[in-house]
């Protein structure tokens, strides 16, 4: 296993690669929710939802706050913004170097 530190992009994309976590993020876009509310909304068991919420928290995409004995989870705006910024940089077609553009790799495969 690779022990190098991972970037926000790597952590975020790994977290969002799971369909259950995508469903959780979509549910959290509506409002803050506790794990029980997520279980009811997604028709999933508590251990599974808790595991996936933990992965999203670790990735920096979700944050929680204590309220009346529960933890309420929501999308972390700072984490979402950081991931979007890194993804925008990675996929910015206007920033491609000349060799990465069509016809730019003339020394290869000719």
Backbone torsions as a table, in degrees:
resi	resn	phi	psi	omega
1	UNK	NA	140.5	-179.0
2	UNK	-76.7	127.9	-177.8
3	UNK	-102.5	7.7	179.0
4	UNK	-67.6	147.3	177.0
5	UNK	-63.7	147.4	-178.9
6	UNK	-104.7	154.9	179.9
7	UNK	-84.9	168.4	175.1
8	UNK	-60.6	-35.6	178.9
9	UNK	-64.0	-48.4	-179.7
10	UNK	-61.6	-48.7	-179.8
11	UNK	-62.6	-43.8	-178.2
12	UNK	-65.7	-44.9	-179.7
13	UNK	-67.6	-37.4	176.4
14	UNK	-63.5	-41.4	179.9
15	UNK	-65.5	-41.4	-176.6
16	UNK	-82.1	-6.2	-180.0
17	UNK	-73.2	-13.1	-178.3
18	UNK	-94.5	128.1	-178.0
19	UNK	-59.5	-36.1	178.6
20	UNK	-65.5	-41.6	179.0
21	UNK	-67.4	-34.6	174.8
22	UNK	-62.5	-40.5	177.7
23	UNK	-64.5	-39.0	178.3
24	UNK	-64.6	-45.4	178.5
25	UNK	-60.3	-43.1	178.7
26	UNK	-61.0	-40.7	178.7
27	UNK	-66.9	-35.7	179.9
28	UNK	-75.1	-16.5	175.1
29	UNK	-67.4	-25.6	-179.7
30	UNK	-76.0	-42.9	-178.2
31	UNK	-175.1	168.5	171.7
32	UNK	-62.2	145.4	-179.8
33	UNK	-146.1	148.7	170.8
34	UNK	-88.2	169.5	-179.0
35	UNK	-60.3	-41.3	-179.8
36	UNK	-60.9	-42.4	178.2
37	UNK	-62.9	-41.4	177.1
38	UNK	-63.5	-41.2	177.6
39	UNK	-58.3	-47.5	-179.8
40	UNK	-64.6	-42.9	-177.0
41	UNK	-67.9	-34.7	-174.0
42	UNK	-102.8	-4.9	-179.2
43	UNK	57.4	48.7	179.4
44	UNK	-128.0	159.3	179.2
45	UNK	-75.7	156.0	-177.1
46	UNK	-61.5	-44.6	-179.7
47	UNK	-60.1	-40.1	-179.7
48	UNK	-66.1	-45.9	-179.7
49	UNK	-64.4	-44.2	179.3
50	UNK	-59.6	-42.1	178.3
51	UNK	-60.0	-49.3	-176.4
52	UNK	-69.0	-37.6	175.6
53	UNK	-62.1	-41.5	177.4
54	UNK	-59.1	-39.7	177.6
55	UNK	-64.8	-39.2	178.6
56	UNK	-69.0	-36.2	176.3
57	UNK	-65.9	-46.4	179.1
58	UNK	-59.3	-36.4	179.5
59	UNK	-75.2	-10.1	179.3
60	UNK	83.6	12.9	-178.3
61	UNK	-94.6	-19.9	-178.2
62	UNK	-131.6	145.4	176.4
63	UNK	-131.4	156.8	-179.6
64	UNK	-126.4	156.6	174.6
65	UNK	-140.4	144.4	179.7
66	UNK	-80.4	136.6	177.4
67	UNK	-154.4	117.2	175.9
68	UNK	53.9	42.7	177.0
69	UNK	83.9	-1.5	179.2
70	UNK	-117.1	161.8	168.7
71	UNK	-105.9	124.2	176.6
72	UNK	-99.1	129.8	-177.6
73	UNK	-106.8	148.2	177.5
74	UNK	-150.3	163.3	174.6
75	UNK	-67.4	134.9	178.3
76	UNK	-85.4	110.0	-177.6
77	UNK	-56.7	-38.7	-179.1
78	UNK	-65.9	-42.4	179.0
79	UNK	-66.7	-41.6	178.9
80	UNK	-65.0	-40.8	179.2
81	UNK	-65.8	-41.8	179.0
82	UNK	-62.5	-44.4	179.5
83	UNK	-63.9	-44.8	179.9
84	UNK	-62.2	-41.0	179.2
85	UNK	-61.9	-44.7	179.2
86	UNK	-66.7	-38.5	178.7
87	UNK	-67.0	-40.2	176.6
88	UNK	-59.8	-42.0	179.0
89	UNK	-64.9	-41.9	-178.6
90	UNK	-65.0	-39.8	-173.0
91	UNK	-102.3	12.4	-178.8
92	UNK	-73.7	101.6	-177.7
93	UNK	-64.2	-28.2	179.9
94	UNK	-70.6	-18.2	-177.4
95	UNK	-98.2	7.3	179.5
96	UNK	-64.0	138.9	175.6
97	UNK	-74.9	159.5	-174.8
98	UNK	-52.2	-42.0	-177.0
99	UNK	-68.7	-20.4	-179.4
100	UNK	-87.2	-11.6	179.9
101	UNK	-81.1	163.2	179.1
102	UNK	-55.8	129.4	179.7
103	UNK	78.1	5.1	-175.5
104	UNK	-85.4	-15.2	-177.1
105	UNK	-101.5	57.3	-172.9
106	UNK	-63.7	-27.2	-177.9
107	UNK	-77.4	-5.6	-175.3
108	UNK	-114.5	140.6	170.2
109	UNK	55.9	39.3	178.4
110	UNK	-109.8	NA	NA
